[in-house]
């Protein structure tokens, strides 16, 4: 609520005027629990629709529709600072979007120091049980330790033909 729904409702109120938007939820027809929970919350700022449920499309139907259109399959959808991120996703964020990683690390730093209106983290950091910053530093040290830069390439001796 605090990080997604409340800011979205505030944006709708500030930008939609007298127009009542319709928000489309992308829950597939197999996500009964999420659909039921979402429908149970009444909204004063917008109307809700669940097109995949209406069409009776399950995850497999979505994958096939994307394939038919010749589009790449989308990856996981999450905020760049998601506490549920896996370590390999944090490293991918560092590689592909270093600016977003730096923003996430700043969020973590401020939260650990108790800066701002939110209370300080009680866990280990943005990763709940571990600090993203400590993980990145450790990974960087390991990459340096095991770097093969400057090592001459040696034929492995395999025969491929």
Residue pairs with C-beta under 8 A, 6 or more apart in sequence:
3 79
9 43
9 45
9 46
12 21
12 45
12 46
13 45
16 46
20 46
20 47
21 46
21 47
22 46
22 47
22 48
22 49
23 46
23 47
23 48
23 49
24 49
24 50
24 51
25 35
25 38
25 48
25 49
25 50
26 52
27 34
27 35
27 38
27 50
27 52
27 53
28 52
28 53
28 57
28 58
28 59
28 61
28 62
29 52
29 53
29 55
29 56
29 57
29 58
29 61
30 58
30 59
35 50
35 53
38 48
38 50
39 48
39 50
52 61
52 62
55 61
57 65
63 73
66 72
66 73
66 74
67 73
76 89
78 84
78 85
80 93
80 97
80 100
80 101
80 103
80 104
81 103
81 104
81 107
81 108
81 126
83 126
83 127
83 128
85 93
85 127
87 127
87 135
90 101
90 127
90 132
90 135
90 136
91 139
93 100
93 101
93 104
94 101
94 136
101 136
104 126
104 132
105 126
105 132
105 133
105 136
107 126
108 121
108 125
108 126
108 131
108 132
108 133
109 115
109 133
110 116
111 118
111 120
111 121
111 126
112 120
112 121
112 125
112 131
113 120
114 120
123 129
124 130
124 131
125 131
125 132
125 133
125 134
126 132
127 135
